Amino acid sequence: MAKTKETAKAKVNITIKPLADRVLVLPAEAETVTKGGIIIPDTAKEKPQKGTIVAAGPGKKDEPVTVKVGDSVLYGKYAGTEISVDGKEYLIMRESDIFAII
C-alpha cells in the first residue's frame, strides 16, 4: 500500500488549495472484478468510498486538519463535490466527511 501513496504523491501536481477544513481527494478506481473473478460491467459499478488525500486546507481557527497529503481515507458514499481538473476527477469535501484513515 505504501507504493500507492508514493505513486499518488509523485503523479499529482495540483494547483488547487482547499480552504479551512476542506480536503481534495483522488478517489480510488472502481473495482472491475470481484474476488470470485466475476467481471463487473460499467453500469453496475458502485462509486468508490476510498481515496487518497491530494491537498488539505489549514483547518479552522481552533481545529487544525488531522489528515495529510498521501493519507488513504474512507469517506461517505455521497460525500463531497465532484470536480474535474486537467481531465482527472477529484472530490472536495470537509474533513468531517472522512470516516477513517487506512
Buried (B, 14 or more C-beta within 10 A) or exposed (E): EEEEBEEBBEEBEBEEEBEEBBBBBBBBEEEEEEEEEEEEEEEEEEEBBBBBBBBBBEBEEEEEBEBEBBBBBBBEEEBBEEEEEEEEEBBBBBBEBBEEEE
